[in-house]
Structure formats: structure tokens, C-alpha cells
Amino acid sequence: MIVEEIMKTDVATLFPTDTIADAMNVMEARKIRHIPIVNIEGHLVGLVTVAKIREATPSIFHANEHPEDLKKSLETIMERTVITGHPLDFVEEVAGLFYEHKISCIPIINDRKLVGIVTETDLLRTMVELTGAHQPGSQIEIKVPNLAGVLSDITTVIKKRKANILSVLVYPDKTDDHFKILVIRVQTMDPTALIQELKQAGHHVLWPNLPGISL
């Protein structure tokens, strides 16, 4: 999946000369936490977040004591070094940037112009959709050798049970480099018979560890 499939294209933007008060009003009206700052050519020059505004403005209990703070231009508080992405970047790569740099959004640039934005919420929604977690089903975790063809063997068992696969995830076994963990979500609410057949086929089912089912 690529970024242009999940990014928001209706992006609220402001200019560096706009004020903190302007940013607060836009965030409240649009229910957002990030505003890319652009110049008149539409090129990204900065980013303002809720966190930045909180740092720059007085406590809400003392706002009347420092009204001049709200009149400061956004160029005085905006992040100038902004990590960006491209519409054709892979979502997994962008998620890696979120994790590595501990950021909450990435403006998307094409031909030097802002064309979209991806936030933590967008990534979370995408993860839920990719894993099928929003659909009724059951999750099965299987420890398998790190060898070619193992996934095919397991899907053959699932096919025989006529169970529909919603998603497949793979992650390394932290205790043994020679194995990996398959997390398969199937569209059935009772995986008992399927687990029995997987075990009978010699596969090590970690979860669910149903009582009464063994090799």
C-alpha cells in the first residue's frame, strides 16, 4: 500500500505571518492537531502542532494576562526542519519514520508542493484495516521454521477447511533466529477444528492454546 491511498488531501494550511490565535482557531474548527505552514507558492516551510502552541502560549487560566502571546506569528514557533514523505512512498516505510523519529504527522510533498498529510490516526486506521481487526474473526499464532514454503503448507490446511484468510503477519521469534511467528486472522468465530488440523499437520500453534486439543 502506498501513501496516496491513505493520506488526507484536504489539508488546512497557514502562512508564516499568520498568528498563533489563527492556528488555534483553525485547529478548533477542523478538529486537528497539526497545521503545515506554506509560502505563497504552496511550498512547505514549517509545521505547527498543538504541542508547539502549548509551549508558546500561557496557561488558559492566565491567558488574559498575556494576550500579546496569541498575536505572535507562526514563524516564531513553527518547526522548520520537517520530515516529509511522497505520495508513492510505501506506508510501511512512513510508519518506520514515525517510529524512528517519534513524530505525529508527516506532510506529503510532490514536485515541491504540499499535496497531503498523514497522521498517527491515519496509520492506526490503516493498520486496523490491513490486519482485518475490524472484522469478525479469529486470530491464530503459529511458530514455524524460517524456511521457504511453510506459509504455503499452512494456507493449504486453511483452504481445506474453507476458511477465509483476512490477514497474515510475520514477525521474528525473539528466542530463536531459526523460527518466525505467523499471525493469521481467519474469518471464523470458532477456530477449534482448524487448529486441530493444523496441529495434526505438525504445526506448532501458539495461540489460542485451546484445552483438549493436542497432537
C-alpha positions in Angstrom: 0.0 0.0 0.0 1.3 3.5 -0.9 0.8 6.8 0.9 -1.5 8.4 -1.5 -4.1 5.7 -0.7 -4.3 6.8 3.0 -3.2 10.5 3.1 -5.7 13.3 3.6 -5.7 15.8 0.7 -7.9 18.4 2.2 -5.1 19.9 4.3 -5.6 23.0 6.4 -2.6 25.3 6.0 -1.5 28.7 7.2 1.2 31.2 6.3 4.3 32.0 8.5 2.8 35.5 9.0 -0.4 34.2 10.5 -0.7 34.2 14.2 -0.9 31.7 17.0 -4.5 32.7 17.5 -5.2 31.9 13.8 -3.7 28.4 14.3 -5.7 27.8 17.4 -9.0 28.8 15.6 -8.2 26.5 12.7 -7.4 23.6 14.9 -10.6 24.1 16.9 -12.7 24.4 13.8 -11.2 21.5 11.9 -10.6 19.3 15.0 -6.9 18.8 14.0 -3.6 18.9 15.8 -1.2 19.7 13.0 -1.0 22.6 10.5 1.6 22.7 7.7 2.9 26.2 7.1 3.4 27.1 3.4 4.6 30.1 1.4 2.6 31.8 -1.4 3.9 29.2 -3.9 2.4 26.4 -1.8 5.9 25.1 -0.7 6.2 23.7 2.8 8.2 25.9 5.1 7.3 24.7 8.5 4.9 22.8 10.8 2.9 23.9 13.8 1.5 21.4 16.2 -0.7 21.5 19.3 2.4 20.8 21.4 4.2 23.8 19.9 1.3 26.1 20.6 1.1 24.9 24.2 4.7 25.7 24.7 4.3 29.2 23.3 1.0 30.2 25.0 0.2 31.0 28.6 -1.9 28.7 30.7 -5.6 29.0 29.9 -6.1 30.3 33.4 -3.8 33.3 32.8 -4.5 33.9 29.1 -5.8 37.4 29.8 -2.5 38.4 31.4 -0.5 37.8 28.2 -2.8 38.5 25.1 0.2 39.5 23.1 1.4 35.9 23.0 -1.6 34.9 20.8 -0.6 37.6 18.3 2.9 36.2 17.7 3.5 35.0 14.1 3.7 31.3 13.5 7.2 31.7 12.1 8.3 32.3 15.6 7.2 28.9 16.9 7.0 26.6 13.8 9.2 23.6 13.3 11.4 24.4 10.3 13.1 21.0 9.9 10.2 18.9 8.9 10.3 15.2 7.9 8.2 14.7 4.7 7.0 11.9 2.5 6.0 11.4 -1.1 2.6 10.0 -2.4 4.4 6.9 -3.8 6.2 6.0 -0.6 5.2 2.8 1.0 3.0 3.1 4.1 5.3 0.7 5.9 8.3 3.0 5.3 6.4 6.0 6.5 5.4 4.1 9.7 9.1 3.4 10.2 9.7 7.2 10.2 7.0 7.8 12.7 8.6 5.2 15.0 12.2 6.2 14.5 11.7 10.0 14.9 8.8 9.9 17.4 6.7 12.2 15.2 2.9 12.5 15.0 2.4 13.5 11.4 4.2 13.7 8.0 3.4 16.3 5.3 3.3 14.7 1.9 5.2 16.6 -0.9 5.1 16.2 -4.6 7.0 18.4 -7.0 7.9 20.6 -4.0 4.3 21.3 -3.2 2.2 20.1 -0.3 -0.4 17.6 -1.5 -1.4 15.8 1.6 -0.7 14.8 5.2 -0.5 11.5 7.1 -1.1 11.4 10.9 -0.8 8.8 13.6 -4.6 8.3 13.3 -4.3 7.5 9.6 -1.6 4.9 10.3 -3.6 3.3 13.1 -6.7 3.1 10.9 -4.7 1.6 8.1 -3.2 -1.0 10.5 -6.6 -2.0 11.7 -7.8 -2.4 8.1 -4.7 -4.3 7.0 -4.9 -6.8 9.8 -8.7 -7.2 9.5 -9.1 -6.5 13.2 -12.3 -4.6 12.5 -13.9 -7.7 11.0 -15.4 -10.6 12.9 -12.9 -13.5 13.0 -10.2 -15.4 15.0 -6.5 -14.9 15.3 -4.1 -17.9 15.2 -0.4 -17.6 16.0 1.9 -20.4 14.7 5.6 -20.9 15.3 7.2 -22.1 12.1 10.7 -22.8 10.8 12.3 -19.9 8.9 12.1 -21.8 5.6 10.6 -21.3 2.2 7.2 -22.9 1.6 6.0 -23.1 5.2 3.2 -20.5 4.7 2.0 -22.4 1.6 1.7 -25.5 3.7 -0.4 -23.7 6.3 -2.7 -22.0 3.8 -3.3 -25.4 2.3 -4.7 -26.6 5.6 -6.8 -23.5 5.9 -8.1 -23.9 2.4 -9.3 -27.4 3.1 -11.3 -26.0 6.0 -12.8 -23.5 3.6 -11.8 -20.7 6.0 -11.3 -17.2 4.5 -8.0 -15.5 5.4 -8.4 -11.9 6.4 -4.7 -11.1 7.0 -1.3 -12.6 7.5 1.5 -11.0 9.6 5.0 -12.3 10.2 7.5 -11.4 12.9 10.7 -13.0 14.1 10.8 -15.4 17.1 12.8 -13.5 19.7 14.1 -16.7 21.3 15.4 -18.4 18.1 16.5 -16.9 14.8 15.7 -20.2 13.1 12.0 -19.7 13.6 9.4 -17.0 13.0 5.8 -16.4 14.1 2.9 -16.3 11.7 -0.2 -14.4 12.9 -3.1 -15.4 10.7 -6.6 -13.9 11.1 -9.3 -16.1 9.6 -13.0 -15.3 9.1 -14.4 -17.8 11.6 -15.6 -17.4 15.1 -14.8 -21.0 16.1 -11.3 -22.0 15.0 -11.3 -25.2 17.0 -11.4 -27.6 14.1 -8.9 -25.6 12.1 -6.4 -25.6 15.0 -6.8 -29.3 15.4 -6.0 -29.9 11.7 -3.0 -27.5 11.9 -1.6 -29.5 14.8 -2.3 -32.8 13.1 -0.3 -31.5 10.2 2.6 -30.9 12.5 2.4 -27.2 13.0 3.2 -25.6 16.4 0.1 -23.4 17.3 1.0 -20.9 20.0 -2.4 -19.2 20.2 -5.1 -19.9 21.0 -4.0 -22.8 23.2 -7.3 -24.5 23.4 -7.8 -27.2 26.1 -8.3 -30.7 24.9 -6.5 -30.1 21.5 -3.2 -31.7 21.1 -1.1 -33.7 18.7 
